[in-house]
């Protein structure tokens, strides 16, 4: 079957590809001043550059799939989501310095969930607990990132 005509500005996979390419390129650009290191002795620029490259490749993949199999954007945009999500990210960044990784992450997850019109606290609490445990295990203990768990400074 021939794919339906979908304008690129209304093609969700194409738009997702542009977003991923942009995020990947910005990550690589911002990490240029950090030493790269090697796979065995990673410098501070290694992780953002490699991750930015992977995100960029994923963006190229989405662009290609979006052109081959166009899929129109469905539904409506929630203005609340466009406001709440960036604010919750900023709150997370501020809280990381003041109260530590775990409280900041719980607040990020709960406030981000408020962006949905289907918010249910009884569903968000277990999600916040599970994601916090998983992220703490991955980022703090697995990758050894030096973020304080409960207090800044």
Secondary structure, 3 states (H helix, E strand, C coil): CCCCCCCHHHEHHHHHHHHHHHHHHHHHHHCCCCCCECCCCECHHHHHHHHHHHHHHHHHHHHHHHHHCCCECCCCCCHHHHHHHHHHHHHHHHHHHHHCHHHHHHHHHHHHHCCCCCCCHHHHHHHHHHHHHHHHHHHHHHCCCCCCCCCCC
